[in-house]
Every structure is written in C-alpha cells, then in structure tokens.
Amino acid sequence: MLSGELAVDPSNAGTTGLLDLVTRDWRKGLLEMAGLRSDILSPVKETGTPLGPVTDNAATLSGLRAGTPVIVGGR
C-alpha cells in the first residue's frame, strides 16, 4: 500500500459484477447473496482521485520517493 489508503477504480471494481455502475458503490444485495461483507472491499474512487503521498515505509520498500503523489488509476 503506497499511500496508506486503499481504493479501487470503477473499471476494476466493475469486473467483479458487484458494483452498481450508476451509484459507483458496491451492491449490498449482491454482497449479501455472496456472503461478503462490504468492509472487506476497498472504497470505489474515480480514476484520477489523489489518495495521498507515498509513505516513508512504502518508499523504503519500493524505491519510490517518499511524498510522491499516489493517484487512483484505471484500465
């Protein structure tokens, strides 16, 4: 986790079949049918949304510079 914040973009979340494409949120009824809790899924954020800077720990592990902006990407 580069910034300390988890997120998934709508294009990747949509591949699960569990995303409501209109509201851009997880479909609670389908999650219940599948026996999944919504708190185990990353929040859906639009492509281009800033998540925060690369943390010191992530910088050490990845070789990226601490403080580099982390942005939600899509396909």
BELRA-V501158 format. One record per residue. SS is DSSP state (A for helix, B for strand, O for the rest). PHI is phi in whole degrees, -180 to 180 (999 if undefined). PSI is psi in radians with two decimals (NA if undefined). Layout:
BEGIN
[[SS | PHI | PSI] [SS | PHI | PSI]]
END
This chain:
BEGIN
[[O | 999 | 2.01] [O | -74 | -0.72] [O | -108 | -0.10] [O | 88 | 0.01] [O | -126 | 2.29] [O | -92 | 2.58] [O | -164 | 2.76] [B | -134 | 2.49] [O | -85 | 2.79] [A | -59 | -0.59] [A | -67 | -0.71] [A | -75 | -0.70] [A | -63 | -0.62] [A | -64 | -0.42] [O | -68 | -0.27] [O | -77 | -0.38] [O | 79 | 0.06] [O | -105 | 0.06] [B | -99 | 2.34] [B | -82 | 1.99] [O | -70 | -0.36] [O | -81 | -0.87] [O | -86 | -0.24] [O | 60 | 0.63] [B | -133 | 2.83] [B | -67 | 2.46] [O | -83 | 1.87] [A | -59 | -0.71] [A | -62 | -0.74] [A | -70 | -0.65] [A | -61 | -0.77] [A | -62 | -0.77] [A | -61 | -0.61] [A | -85 | -0.10] [O | 74 | 0.50] [O | -108 | 2.54] [O | -95 | 2.44] [A | -67 | -0.42] [A | -73 | -0.15] [A | -92 | -0.11] [O | -100 | 2.53] [O | -68 | 2.59] [O | -65 | 2.53] [B | -87 | 2.18] [O | -132 | 2.51] [O | -65 | 2.56] [O | -56 | 2.34] [O | 97 | -0.11] [O | -73 | 2.21] [B | -70 | 2.36] [B | -103 | -0.34] [B | 132 | -3.09] [B | -86 | 2.74] [O | -61 | 2.24] [O | -75 | 2.85] [A | -59 | -0.75] [A | -63 | -0.79] [A | -64 | -0.61] [A | -64 | -0.77] [A | -62 | -0.76] [A | -75 | -0.54] [A | -103 | -0.37] [O | 87 | -0.03] [O | -75 | 2.78] [O | -80 | 2.27] [O | -57 | 2.43] [O | 93 | -0.19] [O | -61 | 2.31] [B | -63 | 2.41] [B | -108 | 2.20] [B | -123 | 2.45] [O | -63 | 2.29] [O | -113 | 2.84] [O | -134 | -3.05] [O | -95 | NA]]
END
